[in-house]
Amino acid sequence: MGGESTRPGAERVEPGEEVERVLPVVEALAAEGLTVSIDTMRARTARAAVDAGARLVNDVSGGLADPDMARIVGELECEYVAMHWRAHSPQMDATDAYRDVVAEVRDELAARVDALVSAGVRPERIVLDPGLGFSKVTDSNWPLLARMRDWAGDHRVLVGASRKRFLGAAIARDGVDAADPAAREHATTAITALCADRDVWAVRVHDARAARDAVQVVSAWQNALDPEL
């Protein structure tokens, strides 16, 4: 959960307000025994949330937005999701320029991993996110999904494709994209199933029940192919 939107064009929230928004929710969810992930680009918020019971820090900037993030995460010894990121929301679409999106995302994420490890974050605690829809307009997203191991290496992968614009383009009818995000839910579930079949560590979704059903169907399919799984 997070205290500020990262959608394209979104304005940033003041640091103090972000903390005030998230702490009561983190504390309440952690008290229920739930695993809480804090979505933030600020080290201050990450520390406060982990102290309140969060177990993961999800940073859409991969540590680029706050120079203190890597050091703080290393001190907290928590799981850390580092997303591929090039710019804050207002400038996001203007930075979608790639000659080879898979190679460039691989290299840019590798640089983030090196910086995180140098700051004290253990490699096995780092999860990589390709940042679908972040500085990536429609066609840039599909190669990253199809060739995950080419950019992620041995790291765990988190995929956040839920209801995003590139799915709306893929299911266009008569050349008209599915503009309503809710109309992209079935496409999202298809992505979840494909991710489960490729052993993706986690998916970020709006409809958790549909995602769970998709994962269970893939598991049943895989077990039928190889009962030893």
Contacts in CASP RR format, 6 or more apart in sequence:
PFRMAT RR
TARGET T0000
AUTHOR 0000-0000-0000
METHOD contacts of the structure
MODEL  1
MGGESTRPGAERVEPGEEVERVLPVVEALAAEGLTVSIDTMRARTARAAV
DAGARLVNDVSGGLADPDMARIVGELECEYVAMHWRAHSPQMDATDAYRD
VVAEVRDELAARVDALVSAGVRPERIVLDPGLGFSKVTDSNWPLLARMRD
WAGDHRVLVGASRKRFLGAAIARDGVDAADPAAREHATTAITALCADRDV
WAVRVHDARAARDAVQVVSAWQNALDPEL
1 22 0 8 1.000
1 25 0 8 1.000
1 26 0 8 1.000
1 29 0 8 1.000
1 36 0 8 1.000
1 37 0 8 1.000
1 38 0 8 1.000
1 39 0 8 1.000
2 18 0 8 1.000
2 21 0 8 1.000
2 22 0 8 1.000
2 38 0 8 1.000
2 39 0 8 1.000
2 40 0 8 1.000
3 13 0 8 1.000
3 18 0 8 1.000
3 21 0 8 1.000
3 22 0 8 1.000
3 39 0 8 1.000
3 40 0 8 1.000
3 45 0 8 1.000
4 10 0 8 1.000
4 12 0 8 1.000
4 13 0 8 1.000
4 18 0 8 1.000
4 21 0 8 1.000
4 40 0 8 1.000
5 89 0 8 1.000
6 39 0 8 1.000
6 60 0 8 1.000
6 89 0 8 1.000
6 134 0 8 1.000
7 89 0 8 1.000
8 89 0 8 1.000
8 92 0 8 1.000
8 93 0 8 1.000
8 133 0 8 1.000
9 89 0 8 1.000
9 90 0 8 1.000
9 92 0 8 1.000
10 89 0 8 1.000
10 90 0 8 1.000
11 89 0 8 1.000
11 90 0 8 1.000
12 88 0 8 1.000
13 21 0 8 1.000
15 42 0 8 1.000
15 44 0 8 1.000
15 45 0 8 1.000
18 40 0 8 1.000
18 42 0 8 1.000
18 45 0 8 1.000
19 44 0 8 1.000
19 45 0 8 1.000
19 48 0 8 1.000
22 38 0 8 1.000
22 40 0 8 1.000
22 45 0 8 1.000
22 48 0 8 1.000
22 49 0 8 1.000
23 48 0 8 1.000
23 49 0 8 1.000
23 52 0 8 1.000
26 36 0 8 1.000
26 38 0 8 1.000
26 49 0 8 1.000
26 52 0 8 1.000
26 53 0 8 1.000
26 54 0 8 1.000
27 52 0 8 1.000
27 53 0 8 1.000
29 36 0 8 1.000
30 36 0 8 1.000
30 52 0 8 1.000
30 53 0 8 1.000
30 54 0 8 1.000
35 55 0 8 1.000
35 56 0 8 1.000
36 49 0 8 1.000
36 53 0 8 1.000
36 54 0 8 1.000
36 55 0 8 1.000
36 56 0 8 1.000
37 54 0 8 1.000
37 55 0 8 1.000
37 56 0 8 1.000
37 57 0 8 1.000
37 58 0 8 1.000
37 81 0 8 1.000
38 45 0 8 1.000
38 46 0 8 1.000
38 49 0 8 1.000
38 50 0 8 1.000
38 54 0 8 1.000
38 56 0 8 1.000
38 57 0 8 1.000
38 58 0 8 1.000
39 58 0 8 1.000
39 59 0 8 1.000
39 60 0 8 1.000
40 46 0 8 1.000
40 49 0 8 1.000
40 57 0 8 1.000
40 58 0 8 1.000
40 59 0 8 1.000
41 59 0 8 1.000
41 60 0 8 1.000
41 61 0 8 1.000
41 63 0 8 1.000
41 65 0 8 1.000
41 66 0 8 1.000
41 69 0 8 1.000
42 65 0 8 1.000
42 66 0 8 1.000
42 69 0 8 1.000
43 66 0 8 1.000
43 68 0 8 1.000
43 69 0 8 1.000
43 71 0 8 1.000
43 72 0 8 1.000
43 73 0 8 1.000
44 68 0 8 1.000
46 57 0 8 1.000
46 59 0 8 1.000
46 69 0 8 1.000
46 72 0 8 1.000
46 73 0 8 1.000
46 76 0 8 1.000
47 72 0 8 1.000
47 76 0 8 1.000
49 57 0 8 1.000
50 57 0 8 1.000
50 76 0 8 1.000
50 78 0 8 1.000
54 78 0 8 1.000
55 78 0 8 1.000
55 79 0 8 1.000
56 78 0 8 1.000
56 79 0 8 1.000
56 80 0 8 1.000
56 81 0 8 1.000
57 69 0 8 1.000
57 73 0 8 1.000
57 76 0 8 1.000
57 78 0 8 1.000
57 79 0 8 1.000
57 80 0 8 1.000
57 81 0 8 1.000
58 81 0 8 1.000
58 83 0 8 1.000
58 129 0 8 1.000
58 158 0 8 1.000
59 65 0 8 1.000
59 69 0 8 1.000
59 80 0 8 1.000
59 81 0 8 1.000
59 82 0 8 1.000
59 83 0 8 1.000
60 83 0 8 1.000
60 85 0 8 1.000
60 129 0 8 1.000
60 131 0 8 1.000
60 134 0 8 1.000
61 69 0 8 1.000
61 83 0 8 1.000
61 85 0 8 1.000
62 69 0 8 1.000
62 82 0 8 1.000
62 83 0 8 1.000
62 84 0 8 1.000
62 85 0 8 1.000
62 112 0 8 1.000
62 116 0 8 1.000
63 69 0 8 1.000
63 70 0 8 1.000
63 82 0 8 1.000
63 112 0 8 1.000
63 115 0 8 1.000
63 116 0 8 1.000
64 85 0 8 1.000
64 112 0 8 1.000
65 85 0 8 1.000
65 88 0 8 1.000
70 115 0 8 1.000
70 116 0 8 1.000
70 118 0 8 1.000
70 119 0 8 1.000
70 120 0 8 1.000
70 121 0 8 1.000
71 119 0 8 1.000
71 120 0 8 1.000
73 80 0 8 1.000
73 116 0 8 1.000
73 119 0 8 1.000
73 121 0 8 1.000
74 119 0 8 1.000
74 120 0 8 1.000
74 121 0 8 1.000
74 122 0 8 1.000
77 122 0 8 1.000
77 125 0 8 1.000
78 125 0 8 1.000
79 125 0 8 1.000
79 127 0 8 1.000
80 116 0 8 1.000
80 121 0 8 1.000
80 125 0 8 1.000
80 126 0 8 1.000
80 127 0 8 1.000
81 127 0 8 1.000
81 128 0 8 1.000
81 129 0 8 1.000
81 158 0 8 1.000
82 109 0 8 1.000
82 112 0 8 1.000
82 113 0 8 1.000
82 116 0 8 1.000
82 126 0 8 1.000
82 127 0 8 1.000
82 128 0 8 1.000
82 129 0 8 1.000
83 128 0 8 1.000
83 129 0 8 1.000
83 130 0 8 1.000
83 131 0 8 1.000
83 134 0 8 1.000
84 105 0 8 1.000
84 108 0 8 1.000
84 109 0 8 1.000
84 128 0 8 1.000
84 129 0 8 1.000
84 130 0 8 1.000
84 131 0 8 1.000
84 134 0 8 1.000
84 135 0 8 1.000
85 131 0 8 1.000
85 134 0 8 1.000
85 135 0 8 1.000
86 92 0 8 1.000
86 95 0 8 1.000
86 108 0 8 1.000
86 134 0 8 1.000
86 135 0 8 1.000
87 94 0 8 1.000
87 95 0 8 1.000
87 135 0 8 1.000
92 133 0 8 1.000
92 134 0 8 1.000
92 135 0 8 1.000
93 135 0 8 1.000
93 137 0 8 1.000
95 135 0 8 1.000
96 135 0 8 1.000
96 136 0 8 1.000
96 137 0 8 1.000
96 140 0 8 1.000
98 104 0 8 1.000
98 140 0 8 1.000
101 136 0 8 1.000
101 140 0 8 1.000
101 143 0 8 1.000
101 144 0 8 1.000
102 143 0 8 1.000
102 144 0 8 1.000
102 147 0 8 1.000
102 150 0 8 1.000
102 151 0 8 1.000
103 151 0 8 1.000
105 130 0 8 1.000
105 144 0 8 1.000
105 151 0 8 1.000
106 150 0 8 1.000
106 151 0 8 1.000
106 152 0 8 1.000
109 128 0 8 1.000
109 130 0 8 1.000
109 151 0 8 1.000
109 152 0 8 1.000
113 123 0 8 1.000
113 126 0 8 1.000
113 128 0 8 1.000
113 155 0 8 1.000
116 126 0 8 1.000
117 123 0 8 1.000
117 126 0 8 1.000
123 155 0 8 1.000
126 155 0 8 1.000
126 156 0 8 1.000
127 155 0 8 1.000
127 156 0 8 1.000
127 157 0 8 1.000
127 158 0 8 1.000
127 201 0 8 1.000
127 202 0 8 1.000
128 151 0 8 1.000
128 152 0 8 1.000
128 155 0 8 1.000
128 156 0 8 1.000
128 157 0 8 1.000
128 158 0 8 1.000
129 157 0 8 1.000
129 158 0 8 1.000
129 159 0 8 1.000
129 160 0 8 1.000
130 141 0 8 1.000
130 144 0 8 1.000
130 145 0 8 1.000
130 148 0 8 1.000
130 151 0 8 1.000
130 152 0 8 1.000
130 157 0 8 1.000
130 159 0 8 1.000
131 144 0 8 1.000
131 160 0 8 1.000
132 141 0 8 1.000
132 144 0 8 1.000
132 145 0 8 1.000
132 159 0 8 1.000
132 160 0 8 1.000
132 161 0 8 1.000
132 164 0 8 1.000
132 166 0 8 1.000
133 140 0 8 1.000
133 141 0 8 1.000
133 164 0 8 1.000
133 165 0 8 1.000
133 166 0 8 1.000
136 144 0 8 1.000
136 166 0 8 1.000
137 165 0 8 1.000
137 166 0 8 1.000
138 165 0 8 1.000
138 166 0 8 1.000
138 169 0 8 1.000
139 166 0 8 1.000
141 161 0 8 1.000
141 164 0 8 1.000
141 166 0 8 1.000
142 166 0 8 1.000
144 151 0 8 1.000
145 159 0 8 1.000
145 161 0 8 1.000
145 191 0 8 1.000
145 194 0 8 1.000
145 195 0 8 1.000
148 157 0 8 1.000
148 198 0 8 1.000
148 200 0 8 1.000
156 201 0 8 1.000
156 202 0 8 1.000
157 200 0 8 1.000
157 201 0 8 1.000
158 200 0 8 1.000
158 201 0 8 1.000
158 202 0 8 1.000
158 203 0 8 1.000
158 204 0 8 1.000
159 191 0 8 1.000
159 195 0 8 1.000
159 200 0 8 1.000
159 202 0 8 1.000
159 203 0 8 1.000
159 204 0 8 1.000
160 203 0 8 1.000
160 204 0 8 1.000
160 205 0 8 1.000
161 167 0 8 1.000
161 188 0 8 1.000
161 191 0 8 1.000
161 203 0 8 1.000
162 188 0 8 1.000
162 203 0 8 1.000
162 204 0 8 1.000
162 205 0 8 1.000
162 206 0 8 1.000
162 207 0 8 1.000
163 181 0 8 1.000
163 182 0 8 1.000
163 184 0 8 1.000
163 185 0 8 1.000
163 188 0 8 1.000
163 206 0 8 1.000
164 184 0 8 1.000
165 177 0 8 1.000
167 178 0 8 1.000
167 184 0 8 1.000
167 187 0 8 1.000
167 188 0 8 1.000
167 191 0 8 1.000
168 177 0 8 1.000
168 178 0 8 1.000
168 179 0 8 1.000
168 183 0 8 1.000
168 184 0 8 1.000
168 187 0 8 1.000
169 177 0 8 1.000
170 187 0 8 1.000
171 178 0 8 1.000
171 183 0 8 1.000
171 184 0 8 1.000
171 186 0 8 1.000
171 187 0 8 1.000
172 178 0 8 1.000
178 184 0 8 1.000
178 187 0 8 1.000
185 206 0 8 1.000
185 207 0 8 1.000
185 210 0 8 1.000
188 205 0 8 1.000
188 206 0 8 1.000
188 207 0 8 1.000
188 210 0 8 1.000
188 211 0 8 1.000
189 207 0 8 1.000
189 210 0 8 1.000
189 211 0 8 1.000
189 213 0 8 1.000
189 214 0 8 1.000
190 214 0 8 1.000
191 203 0 8 1.000
192 203 0 8 1.000
192 205 0 8 1.000
192 210 0 8 1.000
192 211 0 8 1.000
192 214 0 8 1.000
192 215 0 8 1.000
193 214 0 8 1.000
193 215 0 8 1.000
193 217 0 8 1.000
193 218 0 8 1.000
195 203 0 8 1.000
196 214 0 8 1.000
196 215 0 8 1.000
196 218 0 8 1.000
196 219 0 8 1.000
197 218 0 8 1.000
197 221 0 8 1.000
197 222 0 8 1.000
203 211 0 8 1.000
205 211 0 8 1.000
222 229 0 8 1.000
223 229 0 8 1.000
END
